């Protein structure tokens, strides 16, 4: 098992959540996924958005004047707050960081479907790094992932091309367009593999 799976998302802290959300939805066509609303247990609001097949962006904004975002946003309208790296095993990450003398903080298993820890920017070349163990599809819109039951792929014919979408281990769908010749070769390769 690999220790780190991938960069899951980049998180942007913003003062004006609705304005930023509208900008990314209108200009870039992002698709809203999971979110935490004002009035919940956190002192901030968050929303995950999907770009294309596999890229994700998170917007975070304070729920009022306080919280951990206050200082970050005191001198700017917004900016990159942190990057989140997915791991299949947060305990192994802790052991790995300890063996390599990398300090971390904020370890949490408060949610059933999310375990996390952070590496401070002073220990990671100026970037706050969140490392988390989770199931990626739990945080995505139904429109960008396959149903839990049924095939984890889809095929469409588009005239001279065939579009193949498969479930990606990082959540969502990975898509590729193939010529008819490439499609026949893929079928031949798949049949040869079984």
SULBELWO-V547347 format. One record per residue. N is the residue number from 1. SS is DSSP state (hx for helix, st for strand, lp for the rest). PHI is phi in whole degrees, 0 to 359 (none if undefined). Layout:
n	ss	phi
N	SS	PHI
N	SS	PHI
This chain:
n	ss	phi
1	lp	none
2	lp	285
3	lp	284
4	lp	238
5	lp	272
6	st	178
7	st	281
8	st	278
9	st	201
10	st	254
11	st	252
12	st	254
13	st	271
14	st	224
15	lp	285
16	lp	251
17	hx	301
18	hx	298
19	hx	297
20	hx	292
21	hx	300
22	hx	300
23	hx	301
24	hx	290
25	hx	288
26	hx	288
27	hx	278
28	hx	253
29	lp	69
30	lp	294
31	st	250
32	st	296
33	st	239
34	st	297
35	st	205
36	st	238
37	lp	268
38	lp	304
39	lp	90
40	lp	275
41	lp	284
42	lp	264
43	lp	266
44	st	213
45	st	254
46	st	219
47	st	209
48	st	264
49	st	234
50	st	257
51	st	253
52	lp	52
53	lp	282
54	lp	227
55	st	272
56	st	229
57	st	231
58	st	239
59	st	255
60	st	233
61	st	211
62	st	293
63	lp	267
64	lp	110
65	lp	275
66	lp	264
67	lp	88
68	lp	291
69	hx	274
70	hx	304
71	hx	294
72	hx	302
73	hx	267
74	lp	293
75	lp	239
76	lp	205
77	lp	286
78	st	177
79	st	168
80	st	294
81	st	266
82	st	200
83	st	245
84	st	246
85	st	251
86	st	277
87	lp	228
88	lp	280
89	lp	208
90	hx	295
91	hx	294
92	hx	294
93	hx	295
94	hx	304
95	hx	300
96	hx	298
97	hx	296
98	hx	299
99	hx	298
100	lp	260
101	lp	54
102	lp	258
103	lp	290
104	lp	218
105	st	212
106	st	69
107	st	299
108	st	212
109	st	234
110	st	297
111	st	262
112	lp	297
113	lp	249
114	st	202
115	st	239
116	st	212
117	st	207
118	st	231
119	st	249
120	lp	294
121	hx	306
122	hx	293
123	hx	253
124	lp	219
125	lp	57
126	lp	89
127	lp	242
128	lp	284
129	st	246
130	st	256
131	st	246
132	st	221
133	st	254
134	st	194
135	lp	257
136	hx	307
137	hx	297
138	hx	297
139	hx	251
140	lp	251
141	lp	295
142	hx	303
143	hx	289
144	hx	247
145	lp	223
146	lp	278
147	lp	299
148	lp	298
149	lp	253
150	lp	107
151	lp	296
152	lp	260
153	st	206
154	st	214
155	st	227
156	st	227
157	st	263
158	st	237
159	lp	73
160	lp	275
161	st	235
162	st	239
163	st	261
164	st	244
165	st	242
166	st	232
167	st	293
168	lp	263
169	lp	299
170	lp	273
171	lp	93
172	lp	77
173	st	237
174	st	256
175	st	240
176	st	214
177	st	255
178	st	237
179	st	289
180	hx	298
181	hx	295
182	hx	295
183	hx	296
184	hx	298
185	hx	295
186	hx	297
187	hx	301
188	hx	297
189	hx	296
190	hx	295
191	hx	297
192	hx	292
193	hx	283
194	lp	254
